[in-house]
Amino acid sequence: MSKHAKSLAVQPGGPIDATVQVPGSKSITNRALPLAFLAQGESVLTGCLRSDDTEVMCKAVAALGAPVDVDDTTFRISGVGPNFPPAEAPLYIGNSGTSARFLTAVMTLGAGPVVIDGNPRMRERPISHLRDALEGLGARLEIEGENDCPPVRVMGGGLPGGSVYMDASASSQYVSAVLMVAPYARQDVQIHFLGAIVSRPYIDLTLQVMASFGVEASWGAGEGETGENTLFVPSGQQYQPQNYHVEPDASSAVYPLCAAAITGGRVKIEGIALDSIQADLAILDLLEPMGCRIRRDENSIELVGPKKGLRSLGEVNMNNSPDAALAYAVVALFADGPTVIKDIWNLKIKETDRLAALETELRRMGGRAEAGPDSLRIQPGPLHDATIETYDDHRMAMSFALAGLRVPGIRISDPGCVSKTWPNFFEMLEEL
């Protein structure tokens, strides 16, 4: 498939029966890269994701003095530590949210100043909660875009540290960004939270990757105390170079798993460990009570969809795994009753306004959908052919392609947008 194809038809078939190797985790790759950059010495990262989002992260750290040698899915990077010189030009990060947020925090440690900028959609994605937290820890930065959105100018000079209150209701990536640089603060860092924390499992994933690079950080107030709404990072720590393996991407695994559920088929995903804490594995807890049979072993997941159709679960809360909500919304079209997906407000500030986009495109193919302030109600109905708009959003393209496995005449506009996280997605789908 050409990356520049205007649209692509998805061909319906019978129940799938396949074993799939999904690409490496974007979430882990784009966490490991900045930590390897801050570790002085060579790190070798294996199993990495090759995609638009990881490419912009590689280009950014290269511009800061740490070129990444890419050999298939192995990335070699010679880390420079926290005292790096400023980039000669603004760091362009496209529409990569992880790159924008993580690099904004990392730039506080260098000599600065550095400007971080992105595409037109990135200039609509607010970053003020991260700025407020970093300024609360003594960093100096300025949002130069409109409505608290990039470009962001980071002055650098180091991070004093201390205690800060964060608003994590919009994105856990703001929290992960602060955590990543906190070990290099001049004082211990305590992060307290104002209200709800969205996508909390992704914060735990950040803590896990940091530990793999030799840094201690934990929930609690320090001195051995625990606390569900406080994070503590002792100062004076440094990341250590590592040979680090990136496990396959649970967010990508969602799509073949949902494909098996929709078609009443079987799929086996290889390479995801039984103890993986990736957030989107929560999709299994939704698909199983809908009638799917799931078997997990030390290194794989197998799902068999029901032959007599999917049961509706009524209301589900997907606050901890909002990326999987798009695929699940399509699955809900094939259930035996209505579904309400709750607590997904932050879909509005993703690659597109995903709440509005889901409502529009579900209706376009005959489903009945109604978006609320933080929820989406889906009522199955007679489905028909449609050309689905994707809004330059990889997850819209991949999710609605699943419907084409059952509904004749589904075409996906701008299919090349999947290169953001899974360039070979449609080849995989055809093999299914």
BASELO-798067 format. One record per residue (C-alpha): residue number from 1; y, x, z. Coordinates in steps of 0.02 Angstrom, whole numbers. Layout:
BEGIN
seq;c2;c1;c3
NUM;Y;X;Z
...
REM end
This chain:
BEGIN
seq;c2;c1;c3
1;0;0;0
2;173;64;-45
3;290;82;103
4;423;-2;-4
5;321;-153;-61
6;423;-313;-47
7;276;-419;13
8;89;-414;36
9;-40;-554;28
10;-169;-563;166
11;-339;-622;105
12;-439;-741;216
13;-621;-700;248
14;-762;-748;363
15;-789;-686;541
16;-751;-501;551
17;-882;-375;606
18;-811;-200;626
19;-786;-45;730
20;-606;13;733
21;-525;176;786
22;-345;132;827
23;-209;266;818
24;-146;362;969
25;-34;276;1095
26;150;274;1048
27;197;244;1229
28;101;398;1286
29;148;510;1138
30;333;476;1163
31;317;513;1349
32;216;671;1328
33;336;746;1199
34;493;752;1309
35;391;812;1459
36;316;952;1353
37;493;992;1294
38;550;1011;1475
39;399;1119;1521
40;430;1303;1483
41;287;1364;1375
42;170;1296;1242
43;89;1125;1261
44;-44;1060;1142
45;-49;871;1127
46;-202;799;1040
47;-236;623;979
48;-50;591;952
49;21;447;851
50;96;492;682
51;228;359;651
52;414;330;627
53;446;321;814
54;357;483;856
55;434;570;705
56;611;538;767
57;562;604;939
58;489;762;860
59;647;788;756
60;756;765;910
61;668;895;1017
62;665;1013;867
63;854;994;852
64;865;1048;1034
65;767;1208;1006
66;585;1157;1019
67;508;1132;846
68;346;1033;844
69;202;1100;741
70;110;946;677
71;-70;963;617
72;-140;789;587
73;-139;711;762
74;-115;876;856
75;62;921;907
76;105;1097;970
77;271;1117;1057
78;348;1266;1145
79;448;1190;1286
80;618;1261;1328
81;645;1192;1504
82;794;1092;1565
83;933;1215;1521
84;941;1186;1334
85;1094;1202;1221
86;1175;1049;1141
87;1119;989;970
88;1235;1033;827
89;1236;854;763
90;1204;681;837
91;1022;642;872
92;973;499;756
93;832;395;828
94;822;248;707
95;765;93;801
96;651;185;923
97;687;114;1096
98;581;243;1186
99;671;386;1097
100;844;315;1132
101;814;285;1317
102;708;437;1360
103;820;558;1265
104;978;487;1343
105;908;534;1513
106;842;704;1456
107;1013;750;1385
108;1090;741;1559
109;997;903;1600
110;1058;1010;1455
111;1221;1098;1418
112;1288;949;1319
113;1378;856;1253
114;1253;766;1141
115;1274;602;1047
116;1124;486;1025
117;1136;358;887
118;1023;243;787
119;1013;113;650
120;1112;-49;648
121;985;-141;757
122;986;0;886
123;1174;-24;895
124;1137;-202;954
125;1016;-153;1094
126;1108;-133;1261
127;1086;26;1360
128;1210;-6;1501
129;1077;-24;1638
130;1018;153;1602
131;1195;220;1597
132;1233;138;1765
133;1078;215;1845
134;1111;389;1777
135;1293;382;1830
136;1234;325;2002
137;1137;488;2012
138;1291;588;1963
139;1267;608;1774
140;1412;595;1653
141;1392;490;1496
142;1489;366;1392
143;1433;221;1284
144;1533;230;1124
145;1462;76;1037
146;1509;-105;1056
147;1437;-224;1186
148;1361;-83;1290
149;1254;-22;1144
150;1232;151;1065
151;1299;273;1011
152;1294;359;1182
153;1381;524;1220
154;1294;622;1359
155;1398;762;1436
156;1253;856;1514
157;1274;983;1652
158;1130;929;1761
159;1082;783;1873
160;1142;785;2055
161;1015;653;2111
162;1013;546;2267
163;982;360;2289
164;1019;227;2158
165;994;41;2130
166;931;-8;1958
167;925;-168;1859
168;752;-163;1777
169;749;-345;1722
170;777;-304;1538
171;669;-151;1508
172;552;-39;1607
173;600;102;1487
174;762;126;1583
175;660;162;1740
176;540;277;1648
177;687;373;1576
178;760;406;1749
179;589;453;1819
180;561;582;1683
181;716;683;1727
182;716;653;1915
183;608;807;1957
184;751;918;1895
185;885;834;2001
186;968;940;2132
187;921;814;2268
188;772;700;2293
189;785;540;2191
190;754;367;2262
191;758;219;2143
192;780;46;2218
193;776;-113;2115
194;893;-260;2097
195;778;-408;2070
196;629;-419;1953
197;547;-272;1863
198;491;-310;1686
199;337;-226;1611
200;295;-138;1773
201;130;-64;1709
202;229;45;1591
203;314;125;1742
204;143;165;1814
205;97;240;1645
206;249;354;1656
207;198;409;1830
208;24;449;1765
209;88;555;1621
210;209;647;1737
211;65;687;1854
212;-33;757;1708
213;111;878;1679
214;111;934;1860
215;247;827;1941
216;234;715;2093
217;320;546;2091
218;265;385;2174
219;303;211;2235
220;375;226;2409
221;529;289;2499
222;468;467;2527
223;397;553;2681
224;232;464;2652
225;311;291;2658
226;258;154;2539
227;363;18;2461
228;334;-96;2314
229;515;-91;2258
230;558;92;2282
231;513;247;2181
232;526;421;2255
233;533;588;2161
234;550;749;2261
235;671;875;2188
236;631;1055;2146
237;483;1016;2034
238;451;1076;1858
239;337;1012;1720
240;197;1132;1673
241;135;1160;1495
242;-27;1066;1462
243;-169;1037;1342
244;-152;849;1346
245;-250;713;1256
246;-163;552;1205
247;-282;406;1217
248;-290;272;1081
249;-156;139;1084
250;-195;-21;1177
251;-44;-104;1096
252;-123;-71;926
253;-295;-125;987
254;-223;-297;1021
255;-223;-339;835
256;-407;-311;791
257;-456;-390;958
258;-354;-545;916
259;-424;-542;738
260;-601;-558;809
261;-545;-698;924
262;-464;-797;782
263;-607;-777;659
264;-750;-796;782
265;-807;-620;737
266;-845;-456;825
267;-743;-298;843
268;-772;-138;939
269;-626;-25;985
270;-676;154;1019
271;-589;284;1126
272;-502;179;1261
273;-570;232;1431
274;-631;107;1559
275;-498;167;1682
276;-353;156;1558
277;-197;78;1634
278;-109;37;1469
279;-19;-128;1494
280;-74;-220;1338
281;-256;-215;1390
282;-205;-370;1488
283;-237;-464;1325
284;-422;-457;1373
285;-387;-563;1527
286;-315;-697;1414
287;-441;-694;1273
288;-595;-700;1384
289;-557;-870;1466
290;-517;-938;1293
291;-701;-916;1252
292;-716;-734;1195
293;-856;-622;1259
294;-798;-449;1310
295;-898;-294;1352
296;-821;-130;1410
297;-903;37;1439
298;-836;210;1479
299;-757;233;1309
300;-750;71;1211
301;-708;-115;1209
302;-809;-245;1115
303;-750;-424;1089
304;-845;-568;1010
305;-745;-723;969
306;-809;-899;999
307;-895;-992;857
308;-828;-1163;910
309;-644;-1119;927
310;-527;-1055;1060
311;-482;-1146;1220
312;-300;-1165;1267
313;-250;-1088;1434
314;-96;-1197;1452
315;31;-1080;1531
316;18;-889;1531
317;137;-758;1601
318;158;-604;1491
319;299;-516;1583
320;192;-360;1605
321;137;-350;1423
322;276;-423;1314
323;228;-323;1159
324;61;-414;1154
325;148;-584;1165
326;179;-589;977
327;-4;-573;929
328;-51;-695;1067
329;74;-822;1000
330;-19;-818;834
331;-187;-835;923
332;-117;-990;1011
333;-100;-1075;840
334;-290;-1083;834
335;-319;-1148;1011
336;-371;-1326;1053
337;-208;-1370;1140
338;-29;-1313;1175
339;14;-1145;1251
340;170;-1092;1345
341;203;-905;1356
342;318;-875;1506
343;432;-739;1573
344;465;-651;1408
345;656;-648;1407
346;662;-465;1357
347;586;-505;1186
348;766;-544;1137
349;818;-360;1146
350;670;-282;1055
351;669;-224;873
352;733;-398;832
353;761;-555;936
354;575;-587;943
355;588;-754;1032
356;694;-827;894
357;590;-741;758
358;427;-809;829
359;495;-985;837
360;555;-977;657
361;399;-900;580
362;273;-1004;677
363;362;-1158;612
364;369;-1086;436
365;179;-1093;423
366;160;-1265;502
367;147;-1230;687
368;259;-1318;810
369;355;-1194;916
370;502;-1205;1035
371;586;-1054;1115
372;668;-1072;1284
373;779;-946;1376
374;626;-845;1430
375;476;-937;1360
376;392;-998;1201
377;294;-1160;1183
378;167;-1167;1041
379;80;-1326;982
380;-58;-1302;852
381;-38;-1404;694
382;-99;-1408;514
383;-60;-1233;448
384;-15;-1192;269
385;36;-1050;155
386;199;-960;189
387;292;-798;158
388;329;-728;331
389;492;-638;363
390;468;-485;473
391;648;-435;519
392;606;-249;501
393;493;-273;653
394;320;-195;648
395;246;-315;777
396;304;-468;681
397;216;-402;526
398;54;-357;614
399;47;-517;717
400;72;-640;574
401;-48;-545;463
402;-182;-604;585
403;-147;-784;534
404;-186;-737;354
405;-366;-702;404
406;-387;-890;426
407;-247;-972;326
408;-243;-950;135
409;-80;-900;56
410;1;-799;195
411;114;-661;129
412;200;-532;238
413;375;-478;186
414;421;-293;201
415;245;-240;253
416;300;-58;259
417;389;-90;424
418;221;-62;512
419;251;126;487
420;349;119;650
421;185;123;748
422;33;102;633
423;63;161;454
424;-115;118;398
425;-121;-55;478
426;-146;-154;319
427;-283;-35;259
428;-371;-68;425
429;-349;-254;404
430;-423;-250;229
431;-574;-154;294
432;-602;-289;426
REM end
